[in-house]
Amino acid sequence: MLPSSLPEHDQPLPRLPSELILEVIEWCGQLPDERAKTLASLCRLARAYQAVAKRALYSRILLEWGTSERQTALHTTPSGVESGEVPHGTALHTLVHEPRLAPLVKALEIGFTAKALASVEVAHLLDNLTNVEEVTFTEQCLAGLRRVVSQEAARILRLRAGSWDDAVAALVREHPEAFKTLRRLDLQHLTLSHSVIPFPLKTLEALTVEQAVDPAALASLTASCRDKLTSLRLPVNPGAPSFRLASFVSLVQLGLLVENEDEGTAFGRMVPRIVSILLSAASLPFLASLSITGRTSTSTVTPAPGYTSPPRLEMSSKQVLNAIPFQIQHLSLDTSCFLASDVVSYLLSPCRPPSLRSFRAGDDTGVGLARLLRRTTGRYAELASTLDQAGVAVTTVDGARRVTW
């Protein structure tokens, strides 16, 4: 029987172009979940694609040994630390036994105990990771980072740490050549006790603080790069002092992280700070992107008929929206902070930035906005056509569901 006469379900699948397969492999290297598992499978796809898949797989890796919680998830045991045997089934084991893969490593997360670092094999591997540009580590793994940045060719572009404390500052001071090209800094905390810098961070372009930031510490850390920072992502905490952004004259992207709270009124306590921050950014000439993220309320954003929303929350939503700088081109509200009806009113009002080109809504705000956009009558039906005519692309996200209107 000729192939063309086979039943449809038995027909051989068409061969995908090699270029497309290579693009898929490269794209899988950016997956937020199941990245390593997916790329490991692709390494076994075909010999022709192994090199590309391995390059993607080992470009960003986690090296750990002796951290029992993670090793339990990986079905390995920490007992190997006592025996000196590198645990099987890990990226560490592969790189130790295939040193030719070490130059592929660009982004590294270090998770070692002190005993693991005493291993000759581990020490030799860290000494040969000469192309690492991005490092994530905890205070307990500082010794591992020290071995990486001690290499003459080391040039770190991005550093992720819990805080900028004395130990981190001392390490940077000891290896100025490795950190003189630092572009991105990601911290969990930035407080006054953690604001000392070993030398001017003149090359820093992006700063992220996830949980707590002190305005004085922020000013100290960014003193030498304030006019060069293009991306800033900071938390807004109830009871914490606000910060001013007028001096960040090169800022292009601003992200505000709202502290997680269960009570809707907690957002009301943060509104003056958020409004103050947004107003201080109104004069920034290059600011184009603004995102507000975080869950602050368990209240529904699309109340049932007759339901009265908390007055403070409703008023606060409008205050924050009306304070959004006019120069914003890309706006993202991935949060539960805003009533969907208030967002609609804002987007239909003169307060909407005239240069707005994209708007994204997620979390409860995205769910509520998607429901309103499905209506075919009233002002909600008007929103989609109004934004379309203005050239604004609208995206709502509800879990894994993403809709472009």
N, C-alpha and C positions, 0 to 999 in steps of 0.2 A: 504494500500500500504506500503510495506516495505521501510525503509529509503534508501536502496540501489537502489530501483526502482524509486526514486524521480528524477525529471528532474535535470540536473546538477546544474542549478542556484538555485535550492531549497535545495540542499544538505547542511546539517549542517556543519559549518566550524569546522575544527579540533581544539581541545583545545590546546592552547600554554602551554608549560611547565612553571610551576611557576617560575623556576629559570630564564627563559628568560624574563618573565614579570617583575621580580624584577630588572633585569639588565636594562631594558628599563626605568623603573622609576628612577633608579639611574642616568642613562644617561641624562634624561630630567632635572635633577637638575643642569646640566651644560649648558643648552641652553642659548645662548646669547639674544634671543628674545622670547617673549611670555612664558617665563619660569614659572612665577607665575600662569598664566591662565591655562597652560598645566597641571601643578602639581595639581592645584585645581580641575581640571576635573578628574585627576587620583585618587584623594582622594575619589571620588564618584564611582570609578570603581567597587569595591567589598570590602566587609568588611575585607577579608583576606589580602588586600593590603593597607588598609588605614594607618596603622602604618608606613609602609615604605614610602608611598607617603607624609604623613605629616612630617616625619623626613626630607625628601628631600626639601619639600616646605619651612619649617620654619628654615632650616639650614642657609639660606641666605635671609634676608628680608630688606625691606625699611620701617622704622617707620617715619611717617610724620603727621603733624597736623598744620594747619595754613599757609601752603605754597600754596597759592591759585592757582598758575599756574599748579602745579601738581595735585591738587585736582580737578581742572576743568577737567583734562584728566581722572580722576577716577570717574567723575560724583558725586563728593561730594562737599560740600561747606565749606568755612572757618568759617562760622558763628558759628559752634559748639564750636570754641575757646571762643567766647564771652559767650555762654551759659554754657560752662563747660562740654558739652556732647561730648564724644569721637565719631568721625564720624563712621557711619556704613559702612560695605563693605570694610574695610581696615584690614591690618595685625595688626595694632595697636589695633583695636577694638577686634579682635579675641584673641590676647594675653592678653589683659586686663581682658577679661571675661573667658578665659581658661588658667589660670596661669600655669597649668601642662605642657603646651607647651613651656614655657620659657626656660627650660634647653636645648631644641633642637637648639636654636639660636647660631650659630657659627660665622656668618658674618653679620654685622649690618651696615646699612646706616641710619644716623640720619638726619631728616629734621623737626625740631621743632622750633616754635617761642617761645619767652620768656613766653608768656601767657600760651602756651600749657604745658610748663614745670612746671607751677604752679599747674597743676592738680594733685591731690593726687593719682589718679589712674595711671597716667603716671609715676610719681615719684616712686610709689611702683613697677611698672613693671621694670623700669630701675634698681632699686635696686636689682632685682631678676634675672637679666640676667647675671648669674655667669659663663657661659661657653663661652662667646664671645671671639673669638680669632682674629677677623678682624673687623676694624671699618673704615667707610668712613664718613667724616663730613665736614662741612664748618665752617668758623669762627663764623657765627651766631649761630651755634649749639654746641659750645664748652661746654656749661653748661650741655648738655645732655651727652656728652662724659665723663665729670667729674663725673657724677653719676655712670656711668658704671665702670670706672676704680677705683672708690673708694672702690669697693668690695674687701675684703681681698683675695679672690680666683682669682681675675682678673689677667690674663696673656695674654697680647696682642702680637700676632705674626706678624700682618700686620696692618699698619696704612696708610690711604689715606687722604691727606689734600691738601688745596690749596697751602700753602707755609709753610716753617718752620720759623714762625715768633716768636716774643717774647711771645705771648699768648700761643702758642703750646709748646714752650720750657719751659715756667713756669709750665704748666700742667704736663709735663713729669717729671720735677724736683720735683713736689709735690707728685708724685706717682711712685717712682723708682721701686718698686716691680712689679707693673703692666707692666712696659715697659722693664724690664731687660731681657726679652726673645724676644724682637723685632727682627724679621728676615727680614721683607720686609717693605720698606718705599717708598710710591708713592706720588710725589709732582707735582704741576703744575709749580711752579717757585722756583728757588734756587738762590738767589742773596746774595751779601755781607751783606746786612742788615738782612738776614734771616739765617745766617750761624752759629749762636751761638748754642751750644749744652749744655744741662744741666749736662750731664755726658757722659763718653765714651760709644759709641754705639758698644761695642765689639762683640755683637751677630749678628749684621746686615750682611745679606748675599746678599740682592738684593736691588738695588736702581733704581728708575725710576723717571725721570724729563721730563715732557711733553712739556713745552713751552719755558722756558728760564733758562739757567744755566750760572753762572759765575765761571770760573776756580778756582779762589781763594776761593769762597764759597764751591765749590766741594771739594777742598783740605782740608778745615777746617772741613766740615761735616764728611768726611771719614778718618780723621787722625787716629782714633783709630781702624778702621776696614778695612783699605785699603788692607791689606794683606789677608783678609778673604772673601771679596766680591767675589761672584761667578757670579753674574748677574748685568749688568749695561746697562741702557737704557737712552740715552741722546739726546737732540735736537741739531741740528747744524743750527745756525742762521747767515744770512748774516750780516757782520759787527761786529760780536761778536768774542772775542778772542777764540783761539783753546785751547784744553786741552790735556795733555799727560797721557797715560795709562800704561807706563812701570812699574810703581810701584804697579799696581793691579795684583800681581803675581799669584793669585788664580782664576782669571777671566776665566769663561767657556763660558758665553754667553754675546755678545755685540750687542746692538741695537742702530742704529742711526736714529733719526727722522729728516727728512729734512723739513724745514719750508715751508708752503704753499705759493706759488707764482704763478702768472698768466703768467709771462714772462719766456720763456725758458732760456734766458740769466741769470736769477737769479741763476740758478744752477751753472753756470760758476763762479759766485762770491763765491760760497761756496766750490768749488772743492779744493782749496788749504787747507782749514780747514779739509775737509773730508780725503784728502790724508794724511795730517799731523797726524790725529788721527789714521788712519789705520797703518801708518808706525810706530807709537809709540807702537802699539799693536803687532808688528811682533815678538817680543821676548818673549811674554807671553806663558809659556810652556803648559798651560791647555786650552787655548782658542780653542773652537771647533765649536762654532755657531756664525754666523754673519747675522744680518738682517738690511736692509736699506729700510725704508718706507717713504712715503710722496709724494705728488703731487707737481711738480714744473713747469710743462709746459703743455700748451694746444696743443702743436704741436704733430702731428701724429708720432708714433714710427715706422711705416711702410710706408714711403713716397711713393706716386704714382710715376710711371716712369717719370723721368725728374725733379722731385722735389729735390731741394738741401737743405739738413738739415742745420740749423744754425751751422757754423763752430765751434763756441765755445762750443756748446752743444755736438757735435760729439766728439771733442777732449776731453772734460771733461769726457764723459762717459768712454772713454778708459783709461784715467788717473786714475780714481777711481777704475775701474776693475783691472787694473794692480797692484794697491797698496793693494789689498786684501791679508791678511797674508796667507802664505803657509800652516799653520797648520789647516786651517778651514776644517771642515768635513761636516757642514750643512750651506748652504748659501741660503738666502731668499732676493729677490729683489721685494718687493711689492710696486712698485713705477712707476712714469712716467719719472724718471731721465735718463733712459738708452735707447738707440736705440737698438732694438731687433737684428739688424745685428751685432752690436758691441758685444752683449752678446754671439751670436753664435761664433764670431771670438775668443772671450776670452775662451769659453769652449773648443774650438778646439786647443787652443794654449798651449805652455809649461807653461804659467802663471797660468793655472788651478791648484788648490791645488792637489797634488798627493793623498791625503787622502780623497778627497771630496766624500761623500756618498749620499747626497741628495741636490737637487737644486729646489727651488720654485720661480716662477715668477708670479707676480700679477699686477693689475692695467694695465696701457697702455703697460708696458713692457711685462706682461704676455699675453696680447691680441696679440701683435706683434709676440712674440716668438711662440705662438700656430699656427699662420698663417704660419710662416716659417717652422715649424716642419711638416706641412701637405704636404709640397712640396716633390716630389719624385725624383727630379734630383738635381744635383749640390751639393755644400758643405752643404746645409741645410738638404738634405737627408742623408748625412754622419753623421750628428750630433747625431741623435737618436741611431744609431748602435754603434758609438764611445763611447757614454756615457754608453750604455748598457754593452758593453764589459769591461768598466772601473768600473762597479758596481755602477753607479750613478743613483739614482731614480730621474726623472724629473717630476715636477708637474706644470701645468699652471692653473691660476685662472682667469676667466672672469666673474665677477659678482658672480652669484650663480653656475656657471658652473666650475667644477673642473675636469681636465684631467690629468691622469698619463700616461706618454709616456714610 
